[in-house]
Amino acid sequence: MINTGILHDAGWEGSCRPVCPKGFTKQNELNLFNRNLENMKKQIKEMEIPEEVEMLDPVSVLTHADKGNPDIYLPKDELEKLKPLDNKTDIYVVKSQFAGVKIAEKFKKPVIVMRPAGYEVDMPAAIRQMGIPSYHVNNYDELFRMTRIFMVQKAIQRTKLLNVTNFPNRAPWGVVSCITDFAGIKHKYGLETQFMDYDTFFGGMDKIEKDDKIVKIAAKYADKLIKNAGNNNMKKEDIIKSLLFYYATIYNMSKFNCNAFTIECFELCTSLETWNRRFTPCFTHALLKDTGFPSACEGDMNALLAMAVEMYLSKKAVYMGNPNIDKEKSTLTIYHSVASLNMKGLEDPSTPYDIHSFTKSGFGVTLRHDFNKDVGEKVTVARFDPSASKILISKGEIIGGNGMKGYGCANKVKIQLPNGYEFWRESQNFGHHLAMVFGDYTENIRDLGELMGFGVINMS
């Protein structure tokens, strides 16, 4: 936070200063700015600040106005006050537009002006012309909403994806619309990808499956899952098999410093790894999302990017799946079997679940969530296009669910859309998996798109 304003060296009145107190001195005004600075420090110290935000100690940066000199200016030594903190600063927050522009010119970093006055939109217009992000907010609530947008950009820049595939830079069989330009993704958004082939991944999993200590940990976890489940149609030994794939995944993610995951589905199935080892990836996707790591089915980079946006904005696990749209009734059904336990919030209590096998043979853990219990809740659905340059979004409202039983991608959520026909029409430019998060984040995604440089097609 920067305490800004104009410091006058003498008393006078005129077109820009209709009132000046009798006996005014420069020191009087300086004392006022100093009191404002102390009040600002006190207010920040006492307020509840979001955990992802660090507020550095406020400083004063004052513009000078000298009697008889038409040049209102910001002395160089005022800006020098910010130098020691610049390497720790992601965003500067000011109270007046002139100082904000000068700070942007010098430090080339985003600047937010926080003041109710409507004319403060003038500052972002000037700074954006420099190619630097800038915004106007009225209060701390709006400020923290915007800092979360910046945090999401930073989180995506720090995301590293573990992509298990034998076919890098090729669209998976089940998602032909998939983004394949991983170098372009890194250049645009900073998201990096670590590829790993099946032989390497499952060679490592062989060791995990033979590690008695890890198997015992998996058995203990399986007992807990079974105990807390509403219903369960699986044997404990098959639940352990899915957990061993999860442990192999987090081992490799840790090895390569990854915090996101994807693996193909159809190609993995025909490799017979899932058949021979009696697992499917569904449970791993669910568990990773519950720990805050985006994890997408079928190697789908478009869904994973949308999922990352939604998860980092909301701090909630995200559901994803195939869409069916009733164009006449404007309803959207999303179906897969990758429900997580923290879709209402990563820090919130886990939601109720059933355990059901993905396969008729009895293997492949899936957690089933009864979306009928969420009727009336607002949601946001999203997907990036194959060029990774645009995101399709819509808000909606849950009107039902299905698939607590049944094999495969059976767990369904039914959503009322504002305009199903137009969403279906536009979705043909984006592809088929959709990422769904509880809550309306459409405005936040629009602001994030402006910040990060991707287009936002909002069908709400």
TAMOPE-V290978 format. One record per backbone hydrogen bond with DSSP energy under -0.5 kcal/mol. NH is the residue of the N-H (numbers start at 1). CO is the residue of the C=O. If there is no record, write none. Layout:
NH/CO
NH/CO
//
This chain:
2/93
3/1
3/59
4/2
5/61
7/5
7/63
8/6
9/65
12/10
14/17
17/14
24/21
29/25
30/26
31/27
32/28
33/29
34/30
35/31
36/32
37/33
38/34
39/35
40/36
41/37
42/38
43/39
44/40
45/41
46/42
47/43
49/47
53/50
55/53
56/54
59/1
61/3
63/5
64/73
65/7
69/66
70/68
72/70
73/64
75/73
78/75
79/75
80/76
81/77
81/78
82/79
83/80
84/80
85/82
86/82
86/83
87/83
88/85
89/85
89/86
92/110
94/112
100/96
101/97
102/98
103/99
104/100
105/101
106/102
107/103
108/104
110/90
111/133
112/92
113/135
114/94
114/112
115/113
115/137
120/117
121/118
122/119
123/120
124/120
125/121
126/122
127/123
128/124
129/125
130/127
131/128
132/127
135/111
137/113
143/139
144/140
145/141
146/142
147/143
148/144
149/145
150/146
151/147
152/148
153/149
154/150
155/151
156/152
157/153
158/154
159/156
161/192
162/260
163/161
163/194
164/162
164/262
165/163
165/196
170/167
175/172
178/175
182/180
185/181
186/182
187/183
188/184
189/185
190/185
190/186
191/185
192/159
194/161
195/193
196/163
201/197
202/198
203/199
204/200
205/201
206/202
207/203
208/204
209/205
210/206
211/208
212/210
215/211
216/212
217/213
218/214
219/215
220/216
221/217
222/218
223/219
224/220
225/221
226/222
227/223
228/224
229/225
230/353
233/355
238/235
239/235
240/236
241/237
242/238
243/239
244/240
245/241
246/242
247/243
248/244
249/245
250/246
251/247
252/248
253/249
254/250
255/251
256/252
257/254
258/253
259/160
260/160
261/294
262/162
263/296
264/164
269/265
270/266
271/267
272/269
273/268
274/268
276/272
277/273
278/274
279/274
283/280
283/365
285/281
286/282
287/283
288/284
289/285
290/286
291/287
291/288
292/289
293/288
294/259
294/292
296/261
299/263
299/296
300/297
301/299
304/300
305/301
306/302
307/303
308/304
309/305
310/306
311/307
312/308
313/309
314/310
315/311
317/342
319/436
321/434
322/335
323/432
324/333
326/324
326/331
327/325
330/326
331/326
332/415
333/324
334/332
334/413
335/322
336/411
339/367
345/342
346/315
348/345
351/341
354/368
355/231
356/354
356/366
358/364
359/363
362/359
364/278
366/356
368/354
368/366
371/369
373/370
374/371
375/372
376/398
377/374
379/396
380/437
381/394
382/435
383/392
384/302
385/390
388/385
391/455
392/383
393/457
394/381
396/379
397/416
398/377
399/414
400/414
402/412
408/358
410/408
411/336
412/402
412/410
413/334
414/400
415/332
416/397
417/330
417/415
418/395
421/327
423/419
424/420
425/421
426/422
427/423
428/424
428/425
429/426
430/427
431/427
434/321
435/382
436/319
437/380
438/343
439/378
441/439
445/441
446/442
447/443
448/444
449/445
450/446
451/447
452/448
453/449
454/449
455/389
457/391
457/455
458/456
459/393
459/457
//
